[in-house]
Amino acid sequence: MKNLQKITLVGILAVMSTVGYSQKLKKTKVLFVVTSHDKLGDTGKKTGLWIEELATPYYELVDQGVTVVIASPKGGQPPIDPKSTSPDFQTETTKRFYSDSKTQKIFSKTLKLSEVNHEDYDAVFYPGGHGPLWDLSEDINSIQLIESFYNNNKPIAFVCHAPAALQHVKDKSGQPLVKGKKVTGFTNSEEAAVGLTDIVPFLIEDMLKQNGAIYKKGADWSSFAISDGLLISGQNPQSAGLVAKKLIEKIKTIK
């Protein structure tokens, strides 16, 4: 009888804990920062945000009650990489995004990054696409924003090419924020596979290593993400959902 009571109590506590976390997440506000850059170097082709890297984590979060706000350097409608809209790259979440008029309206009216304050949010998430290599890597507002989140004990998450935004981010001592931390991002071999090694301004893997990061990776095109304290990163589009899950778990431990 005592064992039965103990098992029942454990079950009740587990349910209460889940409900408690759910309530916490409903009070959580996460900022998404996306690129405003649409030119793929000097190729004459278009680039921008890789839509799966926005849609998958977006719904992973909002389905749990999290409020998501989207910002970009220029504000307004962000560019979507045309390749990411091709049939070969569609997933259940991208299909959901394209049929979700409410979310598309939010996406078309992103906040201007210069007007965003970390104090209004619990965490920040950076989706990728090649665009961030050109704008978010050098954007002073983005750099200061990431530093503010991190220095105020708030999680920062990046996927695929989005770690480009960490290129010039420093810690309180003036060292690269990624120095000595486990980080991942789009691999050199994945960049070579898409034929853009000589087009992009720098390679994510090389940049992270040059800044002293402990660079980690999984097999090309596999889902791989890693957490190191407040810093969460994912390797490629396939990793976007895993990064979002890790971000949720990190938020739960802080709130």
Buried (B, 14 or more C-beta within 10 A) or exposed (E): EEEEEEEEEEEEEEEEEEEEBEEBBEEBEBBBBBBBBBBBBEEEEBBBBBBBBBBBBBBBBEEBBBBBBBBBBBBEEBBBBBBBBEEEBBBEBBEBBBEBEEBEEBBEEBBBBBEBEBEEBBBBBBBBBBBBBBBBBBBEBBBBBBBBBBEEEBBBBBBBBBBBBBBBBBBEEEEBBBBEBBBBBBBBEBBEEEEBEEBBEEBBBEBBBBBBBBBBBBEBBEBBBBBBEBBBBBBBBBBBBBBBBBBBEBBBEEE
